Amino acid sequence: MLVALKGIHKVKRKLADGSTRVYHYAWRGGPKIEAKPHTEAFALEYAKLKALATPKIVETLETLIDRFTGPEEKRNPDFLALADTTQTDHLYAFRLIKEKWPKLPVRLTQQKGMKAEIRKWHRSFAANPRKADKLLFSLSKVFSYAVADELIDKNPCTGIERLYNGSRRESVWSQEQIKAFRAGAPAHLLLAFEMALHTGQRQGDLLVLSWKDYDGIYLQFRQSKGGKRLKVRVHSTLKAMLDPLDKDKLRILLNSRKRPWTKDGFKTSWGKECSRLKIGAVTFHDLRGTFITERAREGSSVENIAKISGHSISEIKSVLEKHYLADDQDASDAVILRMERNP
């Protein structure tokens, strides 16, 4: 039984001998169907013509990016699971990537030569190696996501070496810098400083703390990266600063106008204050590494530091071995001093 076909355009024409013939077209203005109407061959020819006329959707690098992020009005849950700063970094990178390779078919990303093209693009930002590596990371993330969804077979970014080789070994806050900040910083910035130094938490996670997260003994954190929940006992020095404060505001950390901090606002104020105090070569984030380093110097185990900071054990070891303690003169001196005490 043949199903009635919709959209067929019929045209009657009078022939030279006076007879009339009906011609069938796949659609108005479309190609003529040669097969006899009401037959299986007619239906097959019609289907073939429709298929040929349907525009093929060509997957491009842009569509891979859009699959990863989702539309602006309804983001992909996997993308939303990333930290806000990571999302911002990715979106900035994707804008540059789309400008570099507009409408690049996905099939070309899988062919020989694409890795060399990406490597050349990556190195074009060599003047700012950290930016270059962030852009490469974002592009690699898109390809990895597509590989996981079985849309492509390989990630052409694999094997491209990063340009930035720096570390934070020289960027742990010294005791002199800590004393200088404590002596000269205004109260609203000093509180943020002490909270970072005594908890080892990220700037973003500290700025969103509310008074309901503090019970007088512990601070409760939900880390923005990974969503890990932490309960950190408040050091007596920090407790002495927190307890006298008014609890009528939602946030614990406020700016000089008693308003919640914005990310950019805090970054700007922090930078200006460090410049005023002539404290250079260290950042707010380095207080996190300083916390890890100081707790290790005090004799805390890697496992216990990890429980407080929210890092994995392997991450703590990496920080201590590769970055923060690699040039720790005090730690190396202690080895010799212990030898002298035990002849």
N, C-alpha and C positions, 0 to 999 in steps of 0.2 A: 504493500500500500504506500503510495507516494504522498508525501505531505505537501500541502499547498505552499508555494514559495512566495514570500513577501518581498515587495520592492521591485518586482519584474516590470519593466516598462515595455508596453506593447505599442507598436506603430503599424497602422494599416496603410498600405500603398497600392495604388492602382497601376497595374502593369500595362505594357504596350498593347497586349491583346485584349485589354478591357477587363481582365479578371483582377481580383483583389487578393493580396497576400499580406499576412500578418507577420511582422518581424518582432522578435523578442530580444530585449536588451537587459543586461544584468541590472541596470538602473538608468534613470534618465541621464542621457549624455554618456552612458557607459558603453562597453563593448557589446557587440551582437553575439547572441548565443546561437551557435550553428546546429546544435543537436535538436532532434525532434521534440517538441513540447510534450509534457506529460509522460516523459520516459525517465528511466534511471540515469541515462547518459546526460539528459538535460540537467537534472539535479546536480550531478557530479561536475559538469562544466560550469554551472552557476557558482557552486561552492569554490571551485578553483579560481574563478575570476574575482570573487569577493576576497579570497585569501591574498591574492596577488595585489589587490588594491589597498589592503589594510596596511597602513604605515607601520613599519617595524620599529619597535622601541630599542634604540641602541643604548646599551649601558655605557655610561661614561664615568670618569673619575668623579665628576660632580655628583652623579647619582649615588655613588658609593659613599661619598661624604654625607649626603642627605639621608641615606639609610642609617648611618651611624648616629647622626644628631637628631633626626626627625625634624618635622617642620617647626617653625618658631612657636606656633600656637599650641603644638602638642609634641613636646620633645620625647625622644626615645627614652624609656625608663633606664636603659643601660647608660645612656649619656647623663641623665639626671643623677645617677648614683655617684658620679664623680664629684669631687670637691668643687666648690664655686670657682675657685681660682684656676683649677684645671680646665673647667668648662670655658672660662674666659680665654685662657691661653689657646685652647683648641680652636675656638671660633675665630680668633685673630689669625691663627695659622691657616685655617681653611680659606679665609678670604684671600690670602696671598697665594695659596696653592691653586685656587680657581682662576686667579688672574694669570698665573704662570701657564697652566694647562687647561684652557677653556675647551670644553666639549671633547676632551681626549677619550677616545673609545677604550673601554676596559681591556679589550683584547690586546691593544698595543702595550699596556702596562705589563703584560705577561711575556712579551717578546724580548729577545736579546737587544741590548742597547738602552733599555729603560733604566737599569741600575746606574749606568754611566751618566745618563741624563740627570737622574736624581742627585747623584754624587756631585756633579758639576753645579747644580742649583744650590745644594747644601753649602758648598765651598764658596759660593758667591757672597755668603754672609760671614766670611772668615773674619772680618773686622770686628764682629760681635759674636764670638764662638758660642756663648751660652744661648743667644737667640737662635743661631743656626741649629743647634742641637734640639732646641724646643720645637722648631719647625719640623725637623726630621722626625722627631718623636710623634708629633701629631699625624704626619703623613703615614708613618709606619702603623700607627694605631688604626687608621682607616683600613689599610690593607689587611692587617691581622684580623680585624672584625669581619671583613669580607671572606677571608680564608675560613674562619670559624663557621660562617654561614654557607660555605661551599659555593660561593659565587665566583671565586678565583682559586687557582691552585697554589700560588706562591706570593710571598711578600717581597717585592723588589728592593725594599729598604734593608733587608737582612744582609748583614756583613759590611755595611757602610760605617766606618769608624767615626766616632764623635770627634769634634774639634776641641771641645773644652776639656782641659786636663787639670784644672785647678782643684784645690781642696780647701777645707776650712781649718787646716792645721794651725795656721797663724791667726785664726779668727775667733779664738776663745777669749772671752773677756778676762783681762788680767785683774788682779786685786787692786791695782792702782786705778784702773778704769771704773771698777765697781765702786770704789771709795769716792771717786770724782763725781759719779752720777748721783750717788746717795747724798753727797754734800751740796750739790747745786741744782738738782732737778726739782720742778714744782710738784706738789703733792699728787696731782691727777696723773702725771706720768710716772712718778716714783711708785705708785701703787701697782701700775701695770708692770713695771720693772721687777718689783719684788714678787709679784705673782708668777711671772715667768721664771725667775731665778729659783723660786721655792717649789715649783710644781713641774717644771720641764715641759709645759704644754705649748702648743702653737698659738701664735698671735690671734688667729681667727677664732679659735676655741675659747680663748680668754675674753675676747671682746664681747662675746654673746652670753657670757655667764650672767645669770640673774640671781637675785637674793634667795630664791627658792632652791638654788643649787648649793647653798651653804647652810649647814645646820649647826654651826658653831664649833664643829670638830672636823668635819670633812667637806671638801668641795667635790661635787659630782660633775663629771665631764662626759659628753658624748662627742667623741672625736669626729671632725668633719671628714677626715680621710679614713675610710673603712668602717665608720660607724661604731667603733669600739667604745664601750662604756667603762669609765674609770671612777674610782673613789679614792681621792688623795687626801690623806690626813694633813691638816693645816699646821705648818710650822709656827712655833710660838711668836716669832718675829712678825709673821704675816697676820696671825690672829690678833696681835696687838694693834695692827693697822685696820683690820676689818671690823672688829667688834664696836668701836666707837662711832662708826659711820652711820648716817641716817639710812634707814631701810625703806624710805618712801618712794624710791625710784625703782624701776624694773631691773635695770642693769647695775652690776657692781662697778664696772669701769665706765667712767663718764669723762667728757672733755671739760675744759675750763668753764664752759657755760652750763655745766650740769646736764648735758644732753648726751645720749648714747653716741659712741664713736661710729663713724663710718670708716671703712677700710682705708680709703684714700686720705681721709682727714687725720687718722692716727699716723699713717706713714709719713705724711708731711710734717706733722707736729714733732714726731719722734726725730726725724732727720734734722729739723731746725735746732732742736734742743741739743742733740749730739754735736752739731757744728758749733753751737754757742759754748759748749763745755769742752770743745776741742778733743772730743773722743772720736777717733777715726779707725777705719779698718775692721770695725765690728758692726754687726747688725742686731736687730731685735731677735731674729731667728737664732743667732749665735748664743743667746742665753739658754736655749734648749740644749745645745752641745755643751755649754758650760755646766749646766745642771748634771748632765751625764758624767762629765769629767770629774767634777767635784765629788759626786757620790762614789765614783770608783776610787778616788784618792782616799776617801774616808774609810774604804774597806767594804763598801756594799757590793754584793755579788751582782754579776751580770743579770741573773734571773730576777733579782729583786728590783733592779733599776728598770728592767723591761716592764715589770708589773705596774710601776708608777708612771713611766713615760708613755707607755702604749706602744713602744717599739717591739719588734720581735727580738728574740735573743740574738739571732744572726745579725740583725741590724745594729744592735748595741755593740756587738763584737767588732763589726765593721767600723763603726764610729770610733771606738777606742783604739783599734789596731791600725787602721789606715789613715785616720784623720786627726783626731784630737790628741791622742797620746803619742803619736809617732815622734814628735819633737819635744816631749815633756821632759825638761831637764831635771825637774824635781824628782820625777819617778825614777829616772836613771841614776841620779845621785843617791837615792834611797837604797838602791841595790848595794852600792859600795859601802855606805854607812852601816848597813846591816852586816856586811862582811867584817867591818872593823870591830863591831860589837861582839862578834863571834869568831875570835882568832883561832 
